[in-house]
């Protein structure tokens, strides 16, 4: 994930992900299951408005470890291929589209 961060393939944290969505560069949003209801509702609404898939999975600690950060409940994936692979894994290996 360090490579992805350095090359602008992901964003993390509510403000950063929301800004990236508005710039039309986010292809998938991942939200921790234990994030607040307010955060989940906000990103469900935003992703619906911008037609961006959203996955609720894992907990804040796990998502944070994946990206090498602390206390990050939201990850925005900018790379379309990575987005498709994550969705494929999340759907039990089923091909998308």
N, C-alpha and C positions, 0 to 999 in steps of 0.2 A: 504494500500500500504506500510505502514511502515514495516509490517511483511514481505512482499515480498522483500523489500530492504535488511532487516537484514538477510534473508535466501538466498540471491543471486538469486532470481527469476526474477529480473528486472535489467536493466541498463538504464542510462539516460545520455543525452548529446552526441553530435556527436562523440567525440573521444572514449568515453567509449563504446558506442553501436558498433562502427566500430571494436574496438578491440574484443568485445564479439562475433561479427559475424565471425571474422577470427579465433576465438577459437572454432567455431562451436557450440556455446551454445544458440544462439538466434533463436527462433522459429517464431517470429513475430516482425515486426518493425512498430511503430506508429509514423507518422510524422504530425506535426501541419500544417494545411492548410495555415497559414500565415507565415510559415518559408520561407526563401529565395528560389528563383528558383534554385540557385546553390546547396543548401542543398537538396532540393527535387530531383533534377536531380542526385546528387551524390548517395543518398540512393536508388533511383529507380534502378540505374546502379548496385550498390553493391548487392542489394537484388536479382536482376535478375541473376547476376553471381553466387550467392550462393543459388539460388532457395528458397528464403525466402519470404513469403507473406508480403506485405506492405499495410498499411492503411493510407490514408491521411484524417484526421478528426480534428474537433475542432480547437481552436487557441492556441497559445503558453501559454497564461495566464491560460486557462482551463486545458491543459495538465500538466502544472506546479503545479497547485493546487491539481490535482489528486494524484501526487506523493509527495506533500508537499515541493516542491522546487520552485526556482524562475528562470524564463527565460530558460526553458528546452523545446526545440522544437522536440526532438527525444526521444522515449522510446523503449527499446528493451525488449521483453518478453522472458524469458528463459524457463518457465514452459509450456510444451506442452498442458496440460489440460486447463490452463488459456488462452493460445493462441487460442485454439479451441473455447472456450466460447466467447472470445472477437470477433472472426471472425463470430461466429454464431449471436451474437447481431448486429454486423455491417451489416450482410446480412439480417436483418429483422427477425431473429429468425429461419432462415432456417438451417437445419442440414447440416453439412459439411462431405464430404468424404463418 
